[in-house]
Amino acid sequence: QVQLVESGGGLVQPGGSLRLSCAASGTIFSINYMGWYRQAPGKTRELVAGIFSGGRTTNAGSVKGRFTISRDNAENTVYLQMNSLKPEDTAVYYCYADLTGLGGRWGQGTQVTVSS
């Protein structure tokens, strides 16, 4: 019954910006953790950034200083602001949530393509 829906992906030129959103819906008591992961063709899925219930964040070294994760607790939504995008950022970006009492859930993914 719980679903994660990502939005905001698309095509952007190098140096551009995008903001991804992930909204959790359904019967949710609380969210322990939400994060963004990405998977490029031929590569494994990797962590991009995550945010814990207490507000602590983590991110991959490859995106440090360029990407920022944030949340809107009232809407059970997490955002990923992506600036200074590079072609190597091209991937399908997935939202993940660890829900209290329910465990983990993955979103369907949203495509981000950085190209001229």
N, CA, C and O atoms as CSV, one atom per row, in Angstrom:
chain,resi,resn,atom,element,x,y,z
A,1,GLN,N,N,0.810,-1.209,0.000
A,1,GLN,CA,C,0.000,0.000,0.000
A,1,GLN,C,C,0.845,1.262,0.000
A,1,GLN,O,O,0.371,2.330,-0.385
A,2,VAL,N,N,2.085,1.144,0.426
A,2,VAL,CA,C,2.984,2.289,0.430
A,2,VAL,C,C,3.677,2.376,-0.920
A,2,VAL,O,O,4.182,1.381,-1.442
A,3,GLN,N,N,3.692,3.562,-1.467
A,3,GLN,CA,C,4.329,3.793,-2.749
A,3,GLN,C,C,5.251,5.000,-2.681
A,3,GLN,O,O,4.989,5.964,-1.962
A,4,LEU,N,N,6.329,4.927,-3.440
A,4,LEU,CA,C,7.235,6.049,-3.613
A,4,LEU,C,C,7.174,6.472,-5.071
A,4,LEU,O,O,7.335,5.647,-5.970
A,5,VAL,N,N,6.945,7.740,-5.301
A,5,VAL,CA,C,6.825,8.252,-6.655
A,5,VAL,C,C,7.854,9.350,-6.870
A,5,VAL,O,O,7.823,10.385,-6.205
A,6,GLU,N,N,8.766,9.114,-7.808
A,6,GLU,CA,C,9.788,10.094,-8.139
A,6,GLU,C,C,9.333,10.972,-9.297
A,6,GLU,O,O,8.536,10.556,-10.139
A,7,SER,N,N,9.846,12.177,-9.320
A,7,SER,CA,C,9.575,13.086,-10.417
A,7,SER,C,C,10.718,14.087,-10.524
A,7,SER,O,O,11.525,14.224,-9.606
A,8,GLY,N,N,10.776,14.774,-11.641
A,8,GLY,CA,C,11.752,15.834,-11.820
A,8,GLY,C,C,12.910,15.507,-12.735
A,8,GLY,O,O,13.724,16.380,-13.036
A,9,GLY,N,N,13.002,14.271,-13.181
A,9,GLY,CA,C,14.074,13.901,-14.080
A,9,GLY,C,C,13.864,14.489,-15.463
A,9,GLY,O,O,12.802,15.029,-15.774
A,10,GLY,N,N,14.889,14.375,-16.277
A,10,GLY,CA,C,14.797,14.886,-17.629
A,10,GLY,C,C,16.154,15.062,-18.255
A,10,GLY,O,O,17.158,14.545,-17.765
A,11,LEU,N,N,16.172,15.796,-19.344
A,11,LEU,CA,C,17.395,16.073,-20.089
A,11,LEU,C,C,17.899,17.462,-19.744
A,11,LEU,O,O,17.141,18.432,-19.768
A,12,VAL,N,N,19.171,17.551,-19.426
A,12,VAL,CA,C,19.776,18.828,-19.081
A,12,VAL,C,C,21.191,18.873,-19.641
A,12,VAL,O,O,21.853,17.843,-19.767
A,13,GLN,N,N,21.642,20.064,-19.973
A,13,GLN,CA,C,22.998,20.223,-20.486
A,13,GLN,C,C,24.020,20.235,-19.359
A,13,GLN,O,O,23.685,20.583,-18.227
A,14,PRO,N,N,25.256,19.863,-19.652
A,14,PRO,CA,C,26.295,19.933,-18.626
A,14,PRO,C,C,26.348,21.313,-17.980
A,14,PRO,O,O,26.265,22.338,-18.657
A,15,GLY,N,N,26.489,21.316,-16.661
A,15,GLY,CA,C,26.490,22.558,-15.915
A,15,GLY,C,C,25.120,23.000,-15.453
A,15,GLY,O,O,25.001,23.937,-14.663
A,16,GLY,N,N,24.093,22.344,-15.932
A,16,GLY,CA,C,22.739,22.695,-15.567
A,16,GLY,C,C,22.312,22.094,-14.245
A,16,GLY,O,O,23.099,21.449,-13.552
A,17,SER,N,N,21.049,22.317,-13.908
A,17,SER,CA,C,20.507,21.873,-12.629
A,17,SER,C,C,19.170,21.171,-12.810
A,17,SER,O,O,18.426,21.444,-13.752
A,18,LEU,N,N,18.887,20.269,-11.896
A,18,LEU,CA,C,17.597,19.607,-11.805
A,18,LEU,C,C,17.274,19.393,-10.340
A,18,LEU,O,O,18.172,19.293,-9.504
A,19,ARG,N,N,15.998,19.324,-10.034
A,19,ARG,CA,C,15.566,18.973,-8.696
A,19,ARG,C,C,14.636,17.778,-8.769
A,19,ARG,O,O,13.587,17.836,-9.410
A,20,LEU,N,N,15.019,16.704,-8.118
A,20,LEU,CA,C,14.211,15.505,-8.061
A,20,LEU,C,C,13.362,15.501,-6.799
A,20,LEU,O,O,13.781,15.991,-5.751
A,21,SER,N,N,12.175,14.947,-6.914
A,21,SER,CA,C,11.286,14.819,-5.778
A,21,SER,C,C,10.859,13.370,-5.624
A,21,SER,O,O,10.706,12.652,-6.611
A,22,CYS,N,N,10.671,12.950,-4.399
A,22,CYS,CA,C,10.164,11.619,-4.105
A,22,CYS,C,C,9.137,11.740,-2.997
A,22,CYS,O,O,9.456,12.152,-1.882
A,23,ALA,N,N,7.916,11.384,-3.306
A,23,ALA,CA,C,6.829,11.475,-2.345
A,23,ALA,C,C,6.361,10.083,-1.952
A,23,ALA,O,O,6.065,9.250,-2.808
A,24,ALA,N,N,6.299,9.845,-0.664
A,24,ALA,CA,C,5.800,8.585,-0.136
A,24,ALA,C,C,4.333,8.734,0.223
A,24,ALA,O,O,3.935,9.706,0.865
A,25,SER,N,N,3.535,7.769,-0.194
A,25,SER,CA,C,2.113,7.810,0.097
A,25,SER,C,C,1.656,6.462,0.630
A,25,SER,O,O,2.322,5.443,0.444
A,26,GLY,N,N,0.523,6.476,1.288
A,26,GLY,CA,C,-0.013,5.273,1.888
A,26,GLY,C,C,-0.039,5.381,3.401
A,26,GLY,O,O,0.072,6.470,3.965
A,27,THR,N,N,-0.185,4.242,4.042
A,27,THR,CA,C,-0.216,4.216,5.499
A,27,THR,C,C,1.211,4.215,6.028
A,27,THR,O,O,1.898,3.193,6.013
A,28,ILE,N,N,1.635,5.366,6.490
A,28,ILE,CA,C,3.004,5.561,6.963
A,28,ILE,C,C,2.965,6.161,8.357
A,28,ILE,O,O,2.353,7.205,8.581
A,29,PHE,N,N,3.620,5.494,9.282
A,29,PHE,CA,C,3.716,6.032,10.635
A,29,PHE,C,C,4.870,7.015,10.741
A,29,PHE,O,O,4.718,8.112,11.277
A,30,SER,N,N,6.008,6.617,10.233
A,30,SER,CA,C,7.168,7.483,10.202
A,30,SER,C,C,8.202,6.884,9.255
A,30,SER,O,O,8.134,5.709,8.894
A,31,ILE,N,N,9.145,7.710,8.869
A,31,ILE,CA,C,10.186,7.295,7.948
A,31,ILE,C,C,11.538,7.429,8.640
A,31,ILE,O,O,11.925,8.514,9.073
A,32,ASN,N,N,12.238,6.322,8.735
A,32,ASN,CA,C,13.534,6.331,9.404
A,32,ASN,C,C,14.620,6.952,8.533
A,32,ASN,O,O,15.522,7.633,9.024
A,33,TYR,N,N,14.513,6.704,7.244
A,33,TYR,CA,C,15.567,7.109,6.317
A,33,TYR,C,C,15.004,7.199,4.909
A,33,TYR,O,O,14.166,6.387,4.517
A,34,MET,N,N,15.455,8.167,4.162
A,34,MET,CA,C,15.152,8.257,2.745
A,34,MET,C,C,16.432,8.610,2.016
A,34,MET,O,O,17.249,9.391,2.504
A,35,GLY,N,N,16.591,8.030,0.857
A,35,GLY,CA,C,17.795,8.289,0.108
A,35,GLY,C,C,17.587,8.220,-1.388
A,35,GLY,O,O,16.586,7.701,-1.883
A,36,TRP,N,N,18.562,8.758,-2.086
A,36,TRP,CA,C,18.597,8.701,-3.539
A,36,TRP,C,C,19.756,7.820,-3.981
A,36,TRP,O,O,20.870,7.937,-3.472
A,37,TYR,N,N,19.481,6.948,-4.924
A,37,TYR,CA,C,20.458,6.055,-5.496
A,37,TYR,C,C,20.370,6.165,-7.011
A,37,TYR,O,O,19.338,6.561,-7.553
A,38,ARG,N,N,21.439,5.821,-7.681
A,38,ARG,CA,C,21.408,5.891,-9.132
A,38,ARG,C,C,22.101,4.681,-9.736
A,38,ARG,O,O,22.972,4.063,-9.123
A,39,GLN,N,N,21.690,4.365,-10.948
A,39,GLN,CA,C,22.269,3.251,-11.669
A,39,GLN,C,C,22.415,3.632,-13.136
A,39,GLN,O,O,21.431,3.893,-13.827
A,40,ALA,N,N,23.646,3.658,-13.591
A,40,ALA,CA,C,23.948,3.930,-14.984
A,40,ALA,C,C,24.047,2.607,-15.735
A,40,ALA,O,O,24.294,1.569,-15.122
A,41,PRO,N,N,23.859,2.631,-17.051
A,41,PRO,CA,C,23.959,1.396,-17.832
A,41,PRO,C,C,25.292,0.690,-17.617
A,41,PRO,O,O,26.353,1.308,-17.701
A,42,GLY,N,N,25.226,-0.604,-17.339
A,42,GLY,CA,C,26.425,-1.385,-17.133
A,42,GLY,C,C,27.078,-1.226,-15.780
A,42,GLY,O,O,28.139,-1.801,-15.537
A,43,LYS,N,N,26.471,-0.460,-14.894
A,43,LYS,CA,C,27.033,-0.239,-13.572
A,43,LYS,C,C,26.057,-0.663,-12.487
A,43,LYS,O,O,24.861,-0.823,-12.729
A,44,THR,N,N,26.592,-0.841,-11.292
A,44,THR,CA,C,25.760,-1.203,-10.155
A,44,THR,C,C,25.088,0.035,-9.572
A,44,THR,O,O,25.522,1.165,-9.797
A,45,ARG,N,N,24.030,-0.204,-8.826
A,45,ARG,CA,C,23.342,0.894,-8.173
A,45,ARG,C,C,24.189,1.422,-7.018
A,45,ARG,O,O,24.756,0.652,-6.243
A,46,GLU,N,N,24.263,2.734,-6.920
A,46,GLU,CA,C,25.097,3.342,-5.905
A,46,GLU,C,C,24.351,4.438,-5.156
A,46,GLU,O,O,23.427,5.064,-5.676
A,47,LEU,N,N,24.776,4.644,-3.940
A,47,LEU,CA,C,24.213,5.719,-3.130
A,47,LEU,C,C,24.613,7.068,-3.695
A,47,LEU,O,O,25.770,7.280,-4.057
A,48,VAL,N,N,23.659,7.974,-3.770
A,48,VAL,CA,C,23.930,9.356,-4.126
A,48,VAL,C,C,23.903,10.218,-2.867
A,48,VAL,O,O,24.871,10.917,-2.568
A,49,ALA,N,N,22.807,10.167,-2.138
A,49,ALA,CA,C,22.661,10.920,-0.902
A,49,ALA,C,C,21.535,10.331,-0.084
A,49,ALA,O,O,20.588,9.764,-0.632
A,50,GLY,N,N,21.634,10.462,1.219
A,50,GLY,CA,C,20.593,9.979,2.097
A,50,GLY,C,C,20.398,10.915,3.265
A,50,GLY,O,O,21.289,11.688,3.616
A,51,ILE,N,N,19.226,10.841,3.862
A,51,ILE,CA,C,18.920,11.661,5.024
A,51,ILE,C,C,18.180,10.813,6.044
A,51,ILE,O,O,17.229,10.107,5.710
A,52,PHE,N,N,18.626,10.889,7.293
A,52,PHE,CA,C,18.058,10.107,8.370
A,52,PHE,C,C,17.012,10.911,9.131
A,52,PHE,O,O,16.894,12.124,8.958
A,53,SER,N,N,16.261,10.220,9.969
A,53,SER,CA,C,15.167,10.870,10.679
A,53,SER,C,C,15.629,12.017,11.562
A,53,SER,O,O,14.900,12.991,11.754
A,54,GLY,N,N,16.831,11.907,12.096
A,54,GLY,CA,C,17.361,12.962,12.937
A,54,GLY,C,C,17.926,14.142,12.177
A,54,GLY,O,O,18.334,15.131,12.786
A,55,GLY,N,N,17.956,14.057,10.857
A,55,GLY,CA,C,18.445,15.146,10.042
A,55,GLY,C,C,19.848,14.956,9.497
A,55,GLY,O,O,20.291,15.730,8.648
A,56,ARG,N,N,20.542,13.958,9.963
A,56,ARG,CA,C,21.888,13.695,9.469
A,56,ARG,C,C,21.835,13.247,8.019
A,56,ARG,O,O,20.953,12.481,7.631
A,57,THR,N,N,22.764,13.716,7.232
A,57,THR,CA,C,22.813,13.376,5.817
A,57,THR,C,C,24.128,12.712,5.459
A,57,THR,O,O,25.126,12.836,6.169
A,58,THR,N,N,24.103,12.017,4.363
A,58,THR,CA,C,25.298,11.402,3.822
A,58,THR,C,C,25.237,11.523,2.308
A,58,THR,O,O,24.150,11.593,1.734
A,59,ASN,N,N,26.371,11.546,1.670
A,59,ASN,CA,C,26.382,11.620,0.218
A,59,ASN,C,C,27.653,11.006,-0.345
A,59,ASN,O,O,28.644,10.815,0.361
A,60,ALA,N,N,27.599,10.708,-1.610
A,60,ALA,CA,C,28.749,10.145,-2.291
A,60,ALA,C,C,29.779,11.236,-2.574
A,60,ALA,O,O,29.429,12.391,-2.818
A,61,GLY,N,N,31.037,10.855,-2.538
A,61,GLY,CA,C,32.089,11.823,-2.791
A,61,GLY,C,C,32.007,12.451,-4.169
A,61,GLY,O,O,32.422,13.594,-4.356
A,62,SER,N,N,31.476,11.718,-5.133
A,62,SER,CA,C,31.389,12.217,-6.493
A,62,SER,C,C,30.387,13.354,-6.659
A,62,SER,O,O,30.439,14.086,-7.648
A,63,VAL,N,N,29.480,13.507,-5.703
A,63,VAL,CA,C,28.465,14.553,-5.812
A,63,VAL,C,C,28.589,15.600,-4.720
A,63,VAL,O,O,27.822,16.562,-4.694
A,64,LYS,N,N,29.532,15.425,-3.830
A,64,LYS,CA,C,29.709,16.363,-2.733
A,64,LYS,C,C,29.970,17.769,-3.265
A,64,LYS,O,O,30.804,17.974,-4.147
A,65,GLY,N,N,29.240,18.727,-2.709
A,65,GLY,CA,C,29.370,20.100,-3.144
A,65,GLY,C,C,28.498,20.461,-4.318
A,65,GLY,O,O,28.363,21.640,-4.646
A,66,ARG,N,N,27.902,19.476,-4.960
A,66,ARG,CA,C,27.031,19.728,-6.105
A,66,ARG,C,C,25.578,19.351,-5.844
A,66,ARG,O,O,24.662,20.030,-6.308
A,67,PHE,N,N,25.371,18.275,-5.105
A,67,PHE,CA,C,24.019,17.792,-4.820
A,67,PHE,C,C,23.677,18.035,-3.358
A,67,PHE,O,O,24.542,17.953,-2.486
A,68,THR,N,N,22.422,18.332,-3.102
A,68,THR,CA,C,21.940,18.537,-1.740
A,68,THR,C,C,20.626,17.799,-1.540
A,68,THR,O,O,19.689,17.961,-2.322
A,69,ILE,N,N,20.561,16.994,-0.496
A,69,ILE,CA,C,19.334,16.295,-0.178
A,69,ILE,C,C,18.604,17.053,0.927
A,69,ILE,O,O,19.229,17.596,1.838
A,70,SER,N,N,17.298,17.082,0.838
A,70,SER,CA,C,16.480,17.734,1.853
A,70,SER,C,C,15.147,17.006,1.952
A,70,SER,O,O,14.843,16.133,1.139
A,71,ARG,N,N,14.365,17.367,2.944
A,71,ARG,CA,C,13.099,16.673,3.156
A,71,ARG,C,C,12.015,17.636,3.606
A,71,ARG,O,O,12.285,18.707,4.150
A,72,ASP,N,N,10.788,17.222,3.362
A,72,ASP,CA,C,9.612,17.901,3.866
A,72,ASP,C,C,8.849,16.835,4.644
A,72,ASP,O,O,8.118,16.033,4.062
A,73,ASN,N,N,9.021,16.833,5.941
A,73,ASN,CA,C,8.430,15.788,6.765
A,73,ASN,C,C,6.901,15.772,6.703
A,73,ASN,O,O,6.281,14.709,6.743
A,74,ALA,N,N,6.310,16.945,6.607
A,74,ALA,CA,C,4.856,17.026,6.575
A,74,ALA,C,C,4.269,16.337,5.348
A,74,ALA,O,O,3.149,15.826,5.388
A,75,GLU,N,N,5.028,16.328,4.267
A,75,GLU,CA,C,4.555,15.720,3.029
A,75,GLU,C,C,5.216,14.382,2.733
A,75,GLU,O,O,4.980,13.797,1.675
A,76,ASN,N,N,6.039,13.892,3.650
A,76,ASN,CA,C,6.778,12.654,3.431
A,76,ASN,C,C,7.494,12.667,2.088
A,76,ASN,O,O,7.424,11.715,1.311
A,77,THR,N,N,8.170,13.753,1.844
A,77,THR,CA,C,8.825,13.967,0.567
A,77,THR,C,C,10.296,14.288,0.765
A,77,THR,O,O,10.668,15.025,1.678
A,78,VAL,N,N,11.116,13.732,-0.090
A,78,VAL,CA,C,12.534,14.031,-0.089
A,78,VAL,C,C,12.908,14.611,-1.442
A,78,VAL,O,O,12.357,14.223,-2.472
A,79,TYR,N,N,13.851,15.546,-1.428
A,79,TYR,CA,C,14.281,16.217,-2.640
A,79,TYR,C,C,15.771,16.010,-2.850
A,79,TYR,O,O,16.527,15.787,-1.904
A,80,LEU,N,N,16.168,16.088,-4.089
A,80,LEU,CA,C,17.575,16.083,-4.432
A,80,LEU,C,C,17.822,17.234,-5.394
A,80,LEU,O,O,17.429,17.178,-6.559
A,81,GLN,N,N,18.475,18.275,-4.898
A,81,GLN,CA,C,18.854,19.395,-5.737
A,81,GLN,C,C,20.197,19.083,-6.368
A,81,GLN,O,O,21.187,18.881,-5.665
A,82,MET,N,N,20.234,19.044,-7.680
A,82,MET,CA,C,21.438,18.680,-8.409
A,82,MET,C,C,21.910,19.882,-9.214
A,82,MET,O,O,21.209,20.361,-10.105
A,83,ASN,N,N,23.088,20.355,-8.895
A,83,ASN,CA,C,23.688,21.482,-9.589
A,83,ASN,C,C,24.985,21.049,-10.262
A,83,ASN,O,O,25.550,20.004,-9.942
A,84,SER,N,N,25.437,21.862,-11.189
A,84,SER,CA,C,26.689,21.597,-11.899
A,84,SER,C,C,26.738,20.177,-12.433
A,84,SER,O,O,27.723,19.463,-12.249
A,85,LEU,N,N,25.680,19.783,-13.085
A,85,LEU,CA,C,25.566,18.411,-13.563
A,85,LEU,C,C,26.610,18.095,-14.625
A,85,LEU,O,O,26.974,18.935,-15.448
A,86,LYS,N,N,27.071,16.867,-14.576
A,86,LYS,CA,C,28.078,16.365,-15.489
A,86,LYS,C,C,27.522,15.186,-16.282
A,86,LYS,O,O,26.585,14.529,-15.826
A,87,PRO,N,N,28.074,14.908,-17.446
A,87,PRO,CA,C,27.600,13.748,-18.218
A,87,PRO,C,C,27.656,12.452,-17.420
A,87,PRO,O,O,26.803,11.584,-17.604
A,88,GLU,N,N,28.634,12.302,-16.544
A,88,GLU,CA,C,28.744,11.091,-15.753
A,88,GLU,C,C,27.661,10.955,-14.690
A,88,GLU,O,O,27.559,9.914,-14.041
A,89,ASP,N,N,26.852,11.994,-14.507
A,89,ASP,CA,C,25.703,11.904,-13.619
A,89,ASP,C,C,24.516,11.226,-14.286
A,89,ASP,O,O,23.521,10.927,-13.625
A,90,THR,N,N,24.609,10.986,-15.567
A,90,THR,CA,C,23.522,10.349,-16.297
A,90,THR,C,C,23.237,8.964,-15.734
A,90,THR,O,O,24.132,8.124,-15.652
A,91,ALA,N,N,21.997,8.733,-15.352
A,91,ALA,CA,C,21.605,7.469,-14.750
A,91,ALA,C,C,20.108,7.494,-14.474
A,91,ALA,O,O,19.450,8.527,-14.597
A,92,VAL,N,N,19.594,6.342,-14.100
A,92,VAL,CA,C,18.256,6.287,-13.536
A,92,VAL,C,C,18.399,6.505,-12.042
A,92,VAL,O,O,19.158,5.802,-11.375
A,93,TYR,N,N,17.679,7.465,-11.527
A,93,TYR,CA,C,17.742,7.797,-10.113
A,93,TYR,C,C,16.549,7.199,-9.389
A,93,TYR,O,O,15.401,7.400,-9.783
A,94,TYR,N,N,16.837,6.461,-8.321
A,94,TYR,CA,C,15.816,5.771,-7.556
A,94,TYR,C,C,15.714,6.332,-6.148
A,94,TYR,O,O,16.722,6.636,-5.509
A,95,CYS,N,N,14.512,6.462,-5.686
A,95,CYS,CA,C,14.254,6.846,-4.310
A,95,CYS,C,C,14.076,5.586,-3.466
A,95,CYS,O,O,13.458,4.618,-3.909
A,96,TYR,N,N,14.612,5.602,-2.264
A,96,TYR,CA,C,14.469,4.504,-1.322
A,96,TYR,C,C,14.048,5.053,0.028
A,96,TYR,O,O,14.513,6.110,0.455
A,97,ALA,N,N,13.168,4.327,0.693
A,97,ALA,CA,C,12.734,4.734,2.020
A,97,ALA,C,C,12.695,3.546,2.950
A,97,ALA,O,O,12.225,2.471,2.578
A,98,ASP,N,N,13.187,3.736,4.155
A,98,ASP,CA,C,13.065,2.752,5.223
A,98,ASP,C,C,11.942,3.239,6.130
A,98,ASP,O,O,12.088,4.232,6.843
A,99,LEU,N,N,10.834,2.534,6.093
A,99,LEU,CA,C,9.631,2.946,6.782
A,99,LEU,C,C,9.483,2.197,8.088
A,99,LEU,O,O,9.625,0.975,8.134
A,100,THR,N,N,9.200,2.922,9.136
A,100,THR,CA,C,9.032,2.320,10.453
A,100,THR,C,C,7.931,1.267,10.436
A,100,THR,O,O,6.789,1.546,10.069
A,101,GLY,N,N,8.295,0.056,10.838
A,101,GLY,CA,C,7.340,-1.035,10.902
A,101,GLY,C,C,7.046,-1.713,9.589
A,101,GLY,O,O,6.341,-2.722,9.565
A,102,LEU,N,N,7.564,-1.190,8.492
A,102,LEU,CA,C,7.263,-1.727,7.171
A,102,LEU,C,C,8.498,-2.173,6.402
A,102,LEU,O,O,8.401,-3.038,5.531
A,103,GLY,N,N,9.632,-1.610,6.701
A,103,GLY,CA,C,10.846,-1.951,5.992
A,103,GLY,C,C,11.098,-1.053,4.799
A,103,GLY,O,O,10.586,0.065,4.725
A,104,GLY,N,N,11.891,-1.553,3.867
A,104,GLY,CA,C,12.322,-0.751,2.744
A,104,GLY,C,C,11.405,-0.803,1.546
A,104,GLY,O,O,10.745,-1.808,1.280
A,105,ARG,N,N,11.379,0.305,0.829
A,105,ARG,CA,C,10.603,0.419,-0.401
A,105,ARG,C,C,11.418,1.208,-1.411
A,105,ARG,O,O,12.134,2.144,-1.055
A,106,TRP,N,N,11.301,0.823,-2.674
A,106,TRP,CA,C,11.955,1.515,-3.773
A,106,TRP,C,C,10.934,2.189,-4.668
A,106,TRP,O,O,9.838,1.670,-4.880
A,107,GLY,N,N,11.299,3.340,-5.189
A,107,GLY,CA,C,10.491,3.986,-6.202
A,107,GLY,C,C,10.751,3.373,-7.560
A,107,GLY,O,O,11.578,2.471,-7.696
A,108,GLN,N,N,10.047,3.861,-8.560
A,108,GLN,CA,C,10.152,3.295,-9.901
A,108,GLN,C,C,11.347,3.826,-10.685
A,108,GLN,O,O,11.725,3.245,-11.702
A,109,GLY,N,N,11.930,4.897,-10.234
A,109,GLY,CA,C,13.069,5.489,-10.890
A,109,GLY,C,C,12.687,6.595,-11.847
A,109,GLY,O,O,11.609,6.576,-12.442
A,110,THR,N,N,13.577,7.560,-11.991
A,110,THR,CA,C,13.389,8.641,-12.944
A,110,THR,C,C,14.705,8.869,-13.682
A,110,THR,O,O,15.774,8.892,-13.071
A,111,GLN,N,N,14.617,9.035,-14.980
A,111,GLN,CA,C,15.807,9.157,-15.812
A,111,GLN,C,C,16.363,10.569,-15.761
A,111,GLN,O,O,15.634,11.546,-15.930
A,112,VAL,N,N,17.655,10.660,-15.529
A,112,VAL,CA,C,18.378,11.920,-15.621
A,112,VAL,C,C,19.446,11.760,-16.698
A,112,VAL,O,O,20.304,10.881,-16.614
A,113,THR,N,N,19.382,12.607,-17.693
A,113,THR,CA,C,20.348,12.562,-18.785
A,113,THR,C,C,21.033,13.912,-18.898
A,113,THR,O,O,20.376,14.939,-19.071
A,114,VAL,N,N,22.344,13.907,-18.799
A,114,VAL,CA,C,23.141,15.124,-18.904
A,114,VAL,C,C,23.931,15.036,-20.198
A,114,VAL,O,O,24.868,14.247,-20.314
A,115,SER,N,N,23.550,15.840,-21.154
A,115,SER,CA,C,24.151,15.753,-22.477
A,115,SER,C,C,23.962,17.061,-23.223
A,115,SER,O,O,23.009,17.802,-22.982
A,116,SER,N,N,24.888,17.330,-24.133
A,116,SER,CA,C,24.766,18.479,-25.003
A,116,SER,C,C,23.900,18.173,-26.211
A,116,SER,O,O,23.691,19.043,-27.057
